[in-house]
């Protein structure tokens, strides 16, 4: 099964501007999230994985070919995502799809620290 975890790094111009107080947090429309999974314990060694996402209950579509067991995604706030992965060996044979992840709906999390008050 694929697991989603909010990435602690803050990347992207909107996120940086939001943290600096130059742009309200509401303007941020994506959140960086890491999808991770465990490798299979049977069959031939995996050369790479195919990562697919379903958005808002729609069909799965491939978003990446990944050599490791995690991948960083920029997911849009206001949508619900489900992920699955399949291993592919060196002879380009694809194994079965993993169990799908639980639905994940990204959000911005709690508010950040406000700027220093100015006393006049």
N, C-alpha and C positions, 0 to 999 in steps of 0.2 A: 504494500500500500504506500502511496505517496503522501508525505506530510508537508504542510505549509508552515513556515516559520517566518515571522517578520524579521527582515534583515536590519541589523542595528546601524549599519552605515547609512548616512543620509547623502544621497547623490542627486544630481540634477539641479539645474538653475532655479526652478521654482522652489524646491525644498530649501536650498541655501538662502535665497532671498526671504523666504518665510521665516527661517531661523534668525536672520538678521533684523527682522521687523520691517523690512521694506515691502513685504507683500503679505497680505493676510493668509493664514493657513487654509482658509476656505478655497483659495485659488489653486491649491495643490490638487491634482486630479489623479495621480498615480502613487502607489506605494511599492517600495522594493521588498519583495518577498522571496525567500529561498524555498524551493521545493526539493525534498530529499527522499531517498528510498534506500532499501538494502539490496545488495546483489543477490541473484539466485544462488541456491546451494546445490543445484543439480544441473546436468547438461554440460554442453561445451562452454569454454570461457567466453565471457562477454567482451566484445571489441568496443561497442558503444551502445548507447540506449537511445530510443526514440521517445521523446516527451510530447504528450498531447494534452490539450486543454479543451474542456467544454465550457462555454460561457453562457450563463443564464439558461442552462438546460438544453442548449443547442447541440449540434453534432460535434464530435471530437475533431480537432484539427492539429496537425503537427506544428509545434512551435520551436523545436530544437532537436539536434542530434548531439548527444552529450557523451563525453568519454568517461566522466566520473559518475558519482552517485548523488550529485546535487546540481542545481541550476538556479541562478538568480533571475527572477521575473519582475517586470514592472507591470503591476496589475492596476486596472482602473477602479477607483472607488465607485460604489453604487452598482456593482455587478457581482455575481456569484460564480465561482470557478470550481471545477472538478478536474483533477489531473489523473493521468495514468501513464505508465511507461512499459516498454517492451525491450528486452535485450536482443542484440544482433551480434552474431559471432563473426569471426574473420572471413568466413565463406559467404557472408551476407545472408545468413539464414536467421529469420526473426523468430524469437520464442513467443510464448503467449503474453497477452497483456496482463499487467498487474491488476490487483483489486483496485478499483477506483478510490481516490481520496474522499474524505468527507467533504461536503461543500464548504467553501471558504469565501467569505465576503470581507475584503480588506477595508480598513478604516484608517484614519490618521492617528488614532490613539489619543491619549490625553493631551491637553494643551501643553505647549512648551513654557519655558520660563519667560515671564514678561520682562520688558526692558526696565532699566533703573528709573525710578520716579524722579522727576525734576521738581524741586520745591522753589517757587518763585516768591 
